[in-house]
Amino acid sequence: MTTSALGIQPLSPLDGRYQAAVAGLGDYLSEAGLNRARVEVEVEWLIALTDRSLFGTQPLGEVEKDRLRVLYLDFGTDDIAWLAEREAVTRHDVKAVEYLVRDRLTQLGLDRIAELTHFACTSEDINSTAYALTVKRAVEEVWLPALRSVSSTLAALARAHRDAAMLSRTHGQPATPTTMGKELAVFAWRLDRVAAQIAASDFLAKFSGATGTWSAHLAAEPDVAWPTVAREFIESLELGFNPLTTQIESHDWQVELYDRIRHAGGILHNLASDIWTYISIGYFTQIPVAGATGSSTMPHKINPIRFENAEANLEISGGLLATLSQTLVTSRLQRDLTDSTTQRNIGVALGHSLLALDNLRRGLGEISLAEDVLLADLDGNWEVLGEAIQTVVRAEIVEGRSQITDPYALLKELTRGRRVGAAELAEFVRGLDIGDEAKDRLVALTPATYAGLASELVGLLGEAPASSPED
């Protein structure tokens, strides 16, 4: 191998430039994190077997259990190096973990239970449980809090700007006004709903031997209810148990989870592009960061890089999550190894998503609403009141106070494709064949006050969105 003057460098920016933003995931979804979880599963299986006094063993004392659990609780660099050295010989990662546990049992004076290490297990028993543990912890302790931080930031901005009337732009064109707070609340509501679904996810493991039949277990001890033992063991780790599998746990829970995280990424991408657009039309200004440079040649620029970075990383994450879902849902016959290398990219997929969340959270804290721009935009688009006028006329017709035959066509002729000022619109309303009360109500209306219940709708953020995965 040619030696580079650069030394060994990370290929992924997640392990280089952006490492600080995603470091929390590395504790779980790195190779070292996976191996620590494998050791945890092997140790807890030993304890579960001896707790039941299987094969003439005696339950371990609490001190012995504590010393055993130190193997994964204090798992560190020396263990990582030991496993790397042993795997170079075994060419099998899980077997290396088994050898590590056996070696440590000798050091602890527990050789008497050494043959129960990895007892009746196939590698996938250990792996499915270890992946369930690491993914569960990474999602619950790192990724979900980051998502909820973005959502809570949005909710705070929504409440702060709940009364800030602004022009809507359906199809990019001036449309019925809303408030900035309500539009931000829509995103917070969407994210909270998906977050609730993700929080309710299953994290499943299997523990049923080489082809999911407990064959070796029964050969060793036919009088034990092994499915019950396996279920109780997996559930003791706060995981769900899958009793009907091939050699592998079928990964359907992972597919469901990654599709929901990808869904959340789609919502976040929509948020990033909308905020970027609001910045581009002046609705939001960006707060200058001391010492920062927006352009290498244009000194005036503050580029919306947080939102652009988020978009790109969400696209990368979404692509990887889609690949994970597509690959993991299938395994040839009772087992193939396509899932092995695929699952090693779970951390990469979640890492790009976490990086996007970090950028969005920071970006949302670096913008300020330009309410004067919003009001000026509204004042330049009085024609959006055409909807209100034709709707009131329809109500007046039903009430018997108007003989107008086609109110929509009447307003379409007045407003479509042209600007209409306040005075012209007031004159038009005064000349309509409708009741005086309706005329007064319409003349008093302005684009800035034609926002319906937008402000009140922000209050819905206090209610919990539906959390059922089936919703």
C-alpha positions, 0 to 999 in steps of 0.5 A, spaced: 500 500 500 502 506 498 503 511 504 500 518 503 503 524 505 496 526 508 496 520 513 490 516 514 484 520 512 477 519 513 473 518 507 466 520 510 465 528 512 461 525 518 468 522 521 472 529 519 469 536 518 462 534 521 464 529 526 463 534 532 455 535 530 454 527 530 459 524 535 453 522 539 451 517 534 458 514 534 457 511 541 452 506 538 452 506 531 460 505 530 463 498 529 466 499 537 459 501 539 456 494 535 461 490 539 460 493 545 452 491 544 454 484 542 458 483 549 452 486 552 448 480 549 453 475 550 454 477 558 446 477 559 445 471 556 450 467 560 447 471 566 440 468 564 442 461 563 445 461 570 439 464 573 435 458 571 440 453 573 440 450 566 445 444 565 447 444 573 449 451 574 448 455 580 446 462 579 451 467 579 452 472 585 450 479 585 458 481 585 459 476 580 454 479 575 457 486 576 464 483 575 461 480 568 457 486 566 463 491 567 465 487 560 460 491 557 459 497 561 467 499 561 468 496 554 474 501 551 480 502 547 483 495 549 477 491 548 477 494 541 484 493 539 483 486 542 477 484 538 481 487 531 487 483 533 482 476 534 478 478 528 484 478 523 485 471 525 478 468 525 475 473 519 468 473 523 466 478 528 461 475 532 466 469 533 471 474 536 466 477 541 465 470 543 473 469 544 473 475 548 468 474 553 471 467 554 478 470 555 475 475 560 471 469 564 478 466 565 480 472 568 474 473 572 475 465 575 469 463 571 471 458 567 466 453 570 461 457 565 465 458 559 461 453 555 455 457 556 458 463 552 454 463 545 450 457 547 446 455 542 446 461 538 447 463 531 451 470 530 444 473 528 441 472 535 447 476 537 447 481 531 439 482 531 439 483 539 445 488 538 443 492 532 436 493 536 439 495 542 444 500 538 439 503 534 434 504 539 439 507 543 441 512 538 434 514 536 431 515 543 438 518 546 441 522 540 436 523 534 429 524 537 432 529 542 435 533 536 428 532 532 424 535 538 429 540 539 428 543 532 420 542 533 420 546 539 424 551 536 419 552 530 413 552 536 417 557 539 417 561 533 410 560 531 408 562 538 412 569 537 409 570 530 402 567 531 399 574 529 405 576 524 400 577 518 403 575 511 401 574 504 400 566 502 404 564 495 400 558 493 403 556 486 408 562 488 402 567 486 399 572 491 394 568 495 389 568 501 393 571 507 396 567 513 401 568 519 408 566 519 406 563 526 401 559 523 405 557 517 411 555 522 406 551 526 404 547 520 411 544 520 412 543 528 405 539 528 407 535 522 414 533 525 411 532 532 406 527 529 412 523 525 416 524 532 411 520 536 410 515 531 418 514 531 418 514 538 412 508 538 417 504 534 418 496 535 425 494 536 425 487 535 430 481 536 430 474 535 434 468 539 432 462 536 438 459 533 441 457 526 434 457 522 429 460 527 427 453 530 431 452 537 433 445 534 440 445 538 437 448 544 432 442 544 438 437 543 441 439 549 435 440 553 428 438 551 425 439 557 426 447 557 421 451 554 426 455 550 421 460 546 419 462 553 426 463 555 428 467 549 422 471 550 424 473 557 431 474 555 430 479 549 424 482 553 429 483 559 433 488 555 427 492 553 426 489 546 421 486 542 421 479 541 420 476 534 418 468 535 418 467 527 424 467 523 429 464 519 436 464 521 435 472 521 430 477 524 427 479 518 428 486 519 421 489 518 422 493 524 428 497 521 424 498 514 419 501 518 423 505 522 428 508 516 421 509 512 419 514 518 425 517 519 426 518 511 419 521 512 421 526 517 427 528 513 422 530 507 418 534 512 425 537 514 427 538 507 420 542 505 422 546 511 429 548 509 427 550 502 421 554 505 425 558 510 430 559 504 425 562 500 422 566 505 429 569 506 430 570 499 424 574 498 426 578 505 421 575 509 426 573 514 433 577 515 439 573 517 443 575 523 450 576 522 455 572 525 461 576 528 467 574 523 463 570 518 464 571 511 458 570 506 462 570 500 469 570 498 468 576 493 461 579 495 462 582 502 455 584 503 452 577 503 449 573 508 448 566 505 443 561 508 448 556 508 445 552 514 438 551 510 442 549 504 447 544 508 440 541 511 437 540 504 443 536 501 444 532 508 437 530 508 437 528 501 443 524 502 440 521 508 434 519 505 437 516 499 441 511 504 435 510 508 431 508 502 437 503 500 437 500 507 429 499 507 430 496 500 435 491 501 433 489 508 426 487 507 429 481 503 434 475 505 434 469 500 431 463 503 433 462 510 439 467 510 444 471 505 449 476 508 447 482 504 444 485 510 451 485 514 454 490 510 448 494 509 447 495 516 454 498 517 451 504 514 445 505 519 450 510 522 452 514 516 444 514 514 442 517 521 449 521 521 447 525 515 440 526 518 443 528 525 447 533 521 441 536 517 438 537 524 444 541 527 444 545 521 436 547 522 436 548 529 442 553 528 439 556 522 432 557 525 436 561 531 440 566 526 434 569 523 429 575 524 422 576 522 422 582 517 414 584 519 415 591 515 416 587 509 410 582 510 406 588 511 408 592 505 407 585 501 400 585 503 399 592 502 401 591 495 396 585 493 389 588 495 386 583 490 387 577 494 380 580 498 377 578 491 376 571 495 372 574 501 368 579 497 365 573 492 364 569 498 360 574 502 356 576 495 354 568 495 352 568 502 348 575 501 344 571 495 342 565 499 340 570 504 335 574 499 339 580 499 342 580 493 340 579 485 347 578 483 348 571 478 355 570 478 359 573 483 365 569 482 365 571 475 364 578 477 370 578 482 375 574 476 373 580 471 376 585 477 382 582 479 385 576 475 392 578 473 391 585 475 393 589 481 387 592 485 388 598 490 384 599 496 380 605 494 378 601 487 376 595 491 372 599 496 369 603 491 367 596 487 364 594 494 360 600 495 357 599 488 355 591 489 348 589 490 348 586 497 346 589 504 349 595 508 352 590 513 356 586 509 358 592 505 361 595 511 364 588 513 368 588 507 370 595 506 373 594 513 377 588 511 384 589 509 389 584 507 393 584 513 386 582 517 384 577 512 388 571 516 382 568 518 383 563 524 391 563 523 393 566 530 388 561 534 391 555 530 398 556 533 394 554 539 393 547 537 401 546 538 399 544 545 395 538 543 398 531 542 398 529 534 396 522 533 402 517 534 399 511 531 404 508 526 398 506 522 395 513 522 
